[in-house]
Every structure is written in structure tokens, then in C-alpha cells.
Amino acid sequence: NDYDIIHNHTYPEFINLLVAQDIKTPVVTTIHAQPFEEFDEAFSKFDKNTYLISISEAHKKLFQKTDIYKVIYNGIDTQLYSFKEKKDDYLLWLGRLSKAKNPDGTFQDPKGIRWAIQLAQETNSKLLLSGNVEDLKFFEQDVKPHLNDKIQWVGPISSELSLTKTQVVELMQKAKCFLMTINWYEPFGLVMAESMSCGTPVIGFDRGAVKEIIDDGKTGFVVSPEEGIEGLKKALQKIDIINPKACRDYVIRKFSQEHMVDAYETTYKDLIADYKNK
């Protein structure tokens, strides 16, 4: 009761809502995880004194039973992810090599590293890869055999991303293009905003929030998953028409930390005012 508002980021997010029903202070909860049926069912049970925030319109649509109060996009540090106009001639993929497997024992590859490798091979492009490796077998089977002078892994192989933020920024700043070749329904995708903030366009499959984050034809290209590798190749052929400054300006306008903070502060003020009027 000493606080005007509580902002909940706990995972799983509904845990703190078990007590939110019994206190008077409004509780804002930002849902970061991808919802599935049971997750949606759990959230739908909380309707008193809880205000749920989705991080994209695509994310919101996955909730069939839950009442989402508002959509507020994530924000990035545009000073850290600073602009660089001049690019080197390489593609960049950063992501997680998930340990999740299909029923036949193959790795699911939700972040789509296989697509990035295939694109580099078929276009004879230089490709830099890095990320956290949850299962070393994934790397050994699906990545390592393809590494050569043109397709390179940056940094140590580790279950946690071993690169510093400064190293990531430098990779993003110099990349010709960032690849968001995902096979799953991405709730937001911070790496897209981070890359564009550096002036680097993004090519991504139209899954989850990708088409909300990329301004198609202006800050990169959104590719239909049905087009597969051919769609990625067509987008890559056009990547030089994207203006790096347009990428940067777009992110500052829509996905900066300042923009996110403004949206949350407005939400706080509205809820506090509503509570005082009750």
C-alpha cells in the first residue's frame, strides 16, 4: 500500500498475480513469453486489479481467452546500438541454438540458423554466426560442417552468449544485413530493432512480430515463409536499396527506450487516476 503501482516482470508472469487479487495497488504485468494454450488459460483466470501488457500485436493475437489491456513495444538503447553508415560485405545471424527436438530426433531450429547458412551457400555470401548453444550436438551436426572461410562462427561455443554487448554492436554496425530467418512465432525480436538502430537492414520471415518491427521495403524485407530460400535470395538482391539512415530514424521513432518509457508512464498515470476515482 506504500506504492502507487506495481510493475511485474516475473517469469512465469502469472505467479505474482496470485496475490494481486488481494491487494489494492494496481499491478501492471508485461508478458514476455510466447503464450500457449495452458498459459492463456492461466492468465484468463485473473481479471481483478491486473493489467496485462503484450509486446506486439502479433503477441496479443495469440491470447484467445485473456484480456490484454494494451500493447507496448519493447525499447532498446539507441545510444549503445549507435549508427554506422558504412558497411562491410557480410551477412549476420545471431541467435539461440535450441536444445528442443522434433519427434524424429532432429533439432527444431526455432531461430533458423539452417536458413542463414543455406542462403550464404547459395549466394556465395560471407556470413558471420554467433549465439548461445544449448546443445553442442546441434552445433556439431548442423553448423560446424558448413564452417569455412566464408561462413564463420564468432566467439567461443557456449551455452550463454559469450560476446560482449560492445562486440555485438560492432558486428551489427558493420553487417550488410541482419538475418531473422526464424521458424517460430517471435513475440518481439529485439535483435531486429538493435540492428536497424545501427543502420543495418533486416531480412526476416513473416512470423510473429517480424512484419511489425521491419518496415517492409524501407528498413528491410519481410519474406513469406512459403517462399523459403528463394524469397530470402530475392530480398538479399534488393538489400542495397535500403537507406541505413532510414533504419536508424525508424527505430528512434518507434523502438527507443525513451518511446517505451513514455508509453509505460502514460499507462501508469492512467491507471493511478482510475484507481483514485474509484
N, C-alpha and C positions, 0 to 999 in steps of 0.2 A: 504493500500500500504506500510505500515511500516513493514509488515511481509513477510517472505519467503513462508510460508504455513499456512493454517488454518486446524485444525482437528476438525471435527464436530461430537459430540455425542448426540446432541439434540434429544428428542423424541417428536413427530414423526420426524424422521431424515430428511425428505424432506422439512420441514419448512424453514430451513436456505438455502436450495438450490434455493429458490425463488429469493434470491439476488445474489447467487453465479454466476449466468449467467452474471451479470453486473459488476463484479469486475475482476481484473487481477490476483489476488493471487489465486493459485491453492487450491481447497478445497477437502480434504480427508474426507470421511464420512464412519464411521463404523456403519453398520446396525446391531443392536442388537435384534430387534423384529422379530418374526416369520412372514414371508410375507404371505399375502392372495391376492386374485386376484386384488382388488382395490389398495392395497399397491404397488403391482408390477406395475400396470398401472400408478400410480402416479410417481414412480421413473423413469419409462421409458421415461418420458417427459423431463428429464434433461440429456443433453449429453454434454453441453459446460462447460468446466472448472470444472467438477465434477468427482471424482474418488471414486468409491464405493467399500467398503471392506465387504466381508462376513466373518463370524466367523467359518465356517466349509464348507466342500464340500457339505454336505447334505443341508445346509442352502442355498448355492449358487444355487443348482438344483431347488429350489422352485421358483426362478425367471425365468419366461418364456420370458418376454419381456425386462427386464432390463439388461443392460450391466454391469456385475460385473468386476471390474478392477483386484482384487486379493483376495485370501483367506488368512487371518492371524488368527491363533488360539488365543484365549484368554490366558492370562498368570496368574499364581497365585503366591502368596508369599510363596515360599518353606521354608523360614526360620520360618514363622508363622506356617504353616502346616508342622511341623517337624516330623521326622521319629521316629517310635517306633516299635520295632520288636516283643516284647511280647504282645499277645492279650488276651482279656477276651473272654468268651464264650457267646457273644450276637451279634445279627444282628442289623443293624442301618438303619433307614429310616428318612430322613429329607426332608421336602417339604412344599408345599402350599396346604391347603385345599380350593380349589377354590369355589367361590360362583356360578359359571356357572352351569346351569341345563340343562338336556335333556328335550325334549318336554313332557315327561311323569311326569316331576317334580322331578326326581331323580338327584342327583348331578353327574356331569360329571367325577370328579376324574381324572384330567389330569396327576397328579403326581403319581397316582397308589397306594395310601395307602391301599386300599382294598386288592390288591395282596400281599402286605407285611404282612398284618395281616393273610391272608389265608395261606401263606407259613409258618409262625410261628406256626399256629394252627396245620397244617398237619404234621409238622416235629418236633413238641414239642420243638421248639427253643425259647430261650429268645429273645425278640425284644424290642428295645427302639425306641420310636417315638417322633418327635418334629417338630415344624414348625409354620407358621402363619395361623390362622384360619379366613378366610374371612367371613364365615357364621357359626355361632355357631350351627345351626341346623345340619350341616354336621357332626360336631364332636359328637353331642348328638345322632344322628341316626346311624352313620356308624362306629364310633370309640369307644366311651365310653362303649357301651355294651360288647365290647370284651376285655376291660382292666382287668388285673388280676395280679397275682404275676409274670407271665412270660411276659406278654405284657404290657408295661408301657409307659405312656406319661411323658416326661421330661420337666419340667418348667411350667409356667403359660399358660393358654389358652388366646391367644391374637391375634389381627388382624395383629400385627407385630411380627416378630421372637423375642422372649424375651430373648433368650440365648445370652450371650456374645460370641465373636469370640473365646476367650480362652476356654469357655465351649464347644463350637462346636468342636474345635481342640481336646480336651481331649476325647470327645465321639468318634471322628473318629479314633484317635490313638489306642484306646483300642478295637474297634469293630473287630469282627471276619470277618465281611463282610459288605459292604455297598450295599443297595438295590436301584437300579434305575429302579423301576418297572413302568415305565411311560406308559401312554395311549395316549400321544400326540407326535408330531414331534418336539423333543427338538433341538433348533438351536445349542447349545453347551453343556451345563451341567457342570458348574464349580464344583459342589459337587463331581463329579467323579474324576476330577483331584486333588481336595483337599484331598479326601480320599486316593487316591493312593500315594499322596505325603507323607501321614502319614504312608505308608506301608500297607494300608488296601485295599484288592482286592474289586472289584465291580462286581456285577451281574446285568445286565441290559437287558431290552427288546430291540430288534433291531429296534428302531425307531429313526428317526432324526440322530443326530451325534454320537449316542452311540457307533457304531462299529468303529468310527474314534478315539474315546477317549480311549476305552478299547482295549488293545492288547489281543485278544481272546486266552485264554489258558495260557497266561503269566502274565497278570495283573488282570485277572478276566475272566468272561464268558459272551458272548453275546448270548441271548436266543431269538429264533424266537417267536414272539407274538402268532403264531398259536399253539405253544406247551403249552402256558399258564402255569398253575401251575405245570404241570408235568415237563416242561422244567426248571422251576426255581428249582424244587426239585433235578433234575439231576445235575444241576450246583452246588447247595449247597453241594451235596455229594462229589464233587471233589474239593471244595474250599481249602482244606488243602494242595493241591499240589502247590498252588501259593506261590512263594517266596516273602515275604514282601519287601526285598531289591530290587527285580526286579521292583516292583511297583514304588518305590521311584526313582530309576535310570531312569525309563522310563519317568516320569513326568519332572524331571530335564532336560532331553534331549529334550522334545517336548513342555511342557506346563508351563515352568517357566516364571516369569516376564521378566527375562533377555532375554530369547529367543523371547518373544513377542516384547520387546523394540528394539532388533536388527532388527527384521523384519520390524517394522514401520520406524525405522531410515533409513534403506535401501530404503524403499518406498519414504520417504521424499526426500532423496538425488537424487533419480532417477527423481522424478517429478520436483524438483528445477532445475536440469541440463537440462531437456527437455524444461522447460519454458525459461531458459536463451538462449537456442539455437534457439528459435522461432523468 
